[in-house]
């Protein structure tokens, strides 16, 4: 708060002497809590009432009152957040000085850290910030106010090597930095190198009469370059792991970790940003394999291993329209904490260059990915991929192109792949009712993979080019849409495949036209025409024609109390000509109806039940007639918990029975869980999981010879399939009521077991799991992180388990 200090009568000489010590340009300068003594002295010397405001450890640059010529001026280096101080001391006018700060970029920010890492005290010669009233540079040698030969330098408060301020009574004082010197001991300070801003101008220092013409310093300081601030940190830790694999073997390991990280920039953050990390992992492991010995007993093995891990990132022009990024990373699966049946190291290299025009109409990027996975038992698993994409939007046209080339190689089993994929699309909008779209797709894939009979080689090349036109007549009225729409297109398709030295090729060229007419909101009519020319490597060209029509009628929804009823019917007729079997005729009809009702459980929850039934009949001139009856029942539970929370669980079951030419029975069960939201202020749940189960039964009749026994037997082929894919995650920020204890439960599944690395995905995990369940606890005490994880997985029909514990001590600021 401002204080009103009483003034006392003093002589003019005493006033000047007292003003010269604690005041510079009418601003109080203080670096410690004992400044109250100086405040009282300054106010007592003023002829009028003085109002002072002390708002920081250092007073602000630029006071309101000019300096006295007799006052010893100071060079001010900014090292803290400064607040202006307003005074009403009347002093004679003086020249307007300059304000200076350290050349080091850290000089403009205060060091507010009070930990054991130390301070970021600014160093370096002063830099002119601009003309501001209230300060002027220190006098050069020989000028008035400069210390004469043999005179002790003025004392200032602070510590050696830091800029000083006038000494206050009762404060620790050190010699003030001489004019034109850099930080360091008083008797070892050197002149400021030429080329840096210096008191008196923005260029080189001004030479006074009699000074020698020495050569300028050509080092880093003379060039105007310096080191950017480095943000660094790291961690040191210990981890324990124990595994039990499905085959009966167990393993345990103890691992020590050390990691050092740093980040900075080159010249300016907009030019280049860099980061790097370096780590060392070392430890011992022991494993026991059940029944692996020659006598069927357990075999134990001990091993010690160390590895170097780390990487770095270079980001050039990150905020520009043409950023470039290069990354390198070498990781060890033992240090990741994730479950693996075989330890490995993964070396990743990534390059990416992007470009965008100033208008944003064109975007392009090209990149390179390389992943090398190395294990002690299986050797190297290498994936290299080059990719690029381009898009351009201008006027009424859009163009898009994507391309990718990848190679994979495995030393263990000899599997390899070479994949080439390209896609391009061009859209031209002539008018609002006339569009043309052309697309091209090329796939050239070569795979060498292991089967039960050994290595199999396959190669396939597929090229498809398609061009289509869509047109809708203009409506007579502006607000209406024409009921007629017409589409036409031409398609070229070529395919060549080779499997175990057997090659087959086919080509097709087709043209089609289709028209749809919405006679009413309920009735829709459609007509199609198709002509295709097919050429196979094993026969003569074949021309197929197909002309057909269809009609569908959707009834208006009906409401019975709280039930909703919907129905529809439809039919189609097609005539095919040409082909090896001659002409064919296909007639089909279908009808379906459904009944549904929604049950509100609360304002945020509801359950919807639905049932449907459909009946279809088809008559094929070559195959015969068949009839299918399908029943479906489903339920959906929806939860809405505000703007950021939602969820739904859907379950449906379908049963379809077919009689006649294609006799069979098909059952299908579908479960979908989807949601994301806050269960409480400290817990959240996210889910996107799908479970599909199907069973199909087909009947086939085997014809016997005339010498057979009785009638022809009928066999039933049954196929069951279950697919589970997706994830469920639950987290709690204060588990078991303990502050700082975090818990996370995650479930992931992918029963399709796609070998993504062999298909060119450099980011894919080397191991494929059918599903895995992980429970994890994390706890932090200051800079100490504790983590405990329990994992259960399934791969190849075998279940595996792992218990993992890690303690890590962080240090630094990154």
Order of alpha helices (4+ residues) and beta strands (2+ residues): beta-alpha-beta-beta-alpha-beta-beta-beta-beta-beta-beta-alpha-beta-beta-beta-beta-beta-alpha-beta-beta-beta-beta-beta-beta-beta-beta-beta-beta-beta-beta-beta-beta-beta-beta-beta-beta-beta-beta-beta-beta-beta-beta
